[in-house]
Amino acid sequence: MNKLTGTLRTNISIGSEVEIVQKHHQKSGELTTGFVEKILTKSPKHTHGIKVKLETGEIGRVKYVIDDEL
């Protein structure tokens, strides 16, 4: 299993498995794993991670994209 950075929008697509940090977990750095339902950040990159909504409804910034194909 490989992990790509979550700061580039090109690494993320709908249905991608990702690890996000939710706003209330920023201090602890606790990660939530899920699948992308919607990409909320419009810019091609963001230093703190691209903001997404997971299929579970949770919103946060992507720290890692889990890529089993690499």
SULLIN-V491267 format. One record per pair of residues at least 24 apart in sequence whose C-alpha atoms are under 10 Angstrom apart, sorted by the first residue. I is the first residue (numbers start at 1). GAP is how many residues later the second one is. Records with the same first field share a line. If there is no record, write none. Layout:
I=GAP + GAP
//
This chain:
1=65 + 66 + 67 + 68 + 69
2=62 + 63 + 64 + 65 + 66 + 67 + 68
3=60 + 61 + 62 + 63 + 64 + 65 + 67
4=58 + 59 + 60 + 61 + 62 + 63 + 66
5=44 + 45 + 57 + 58 + 59 + 60 + 61
6=39 + 40 + 41 + 42 + 43 + 44 + 45 + 55 + 56 + 57 + 58 + 59 + 60
7=37 + 38 + 39 + 40 + 41 + 42 + 43 + 44 + 54 + 55 + 56 + 57 + 58
8=35 + 36 + 37 + 38 + 39 + 41 + 42 + 54 + 57
9=30 + 32 + 33 + 34 + 35 + 36 + 37 + 40 + 41 + 42 + 53
10=34 + 35 + 40
11=33 + 34 + 39 + 53 + 54 + 55 + 56
12=24 + 27 + 38 + 40 + 50 + 52 + 53 + 54
13=24 + 25 + 26 + 39 + 52
14=24 + 25 + 38 + 39 + 40 + 41
15=39 + 40
16=38 + 49 + 50 + 51
17=37 + 47 + 48 + 49 + 50 + 51
18=34 + 36 + 43 + 44 + 45 + 46 + 47 + 48 + 49
19=35 + 41 + 42 + 43 + 44 + 45 + 46 + 47
20=29 + 30 + 31 + 32 + 33 + 34 + 38 + 39 + 40 + 41 + 42 + 43 + 44 + 45
21=27 + 28 + 30 + 37 + 38 + 39 + 40 + 41 + 42 + 43
22=29 + 30 + 36 + 37 + 38 + 39 + 40
23=36 + 37 + 38
24=36
25=35
26=34 + 35
29=34
31=29 + 30 + 31 + 32 + 33
32=26 + 27 + 28 + 30 + 31
33=25 + 29 + 31 + 32 + 33
34=24 + 31 + 32
35=30 + 31
36=26 + 29
//
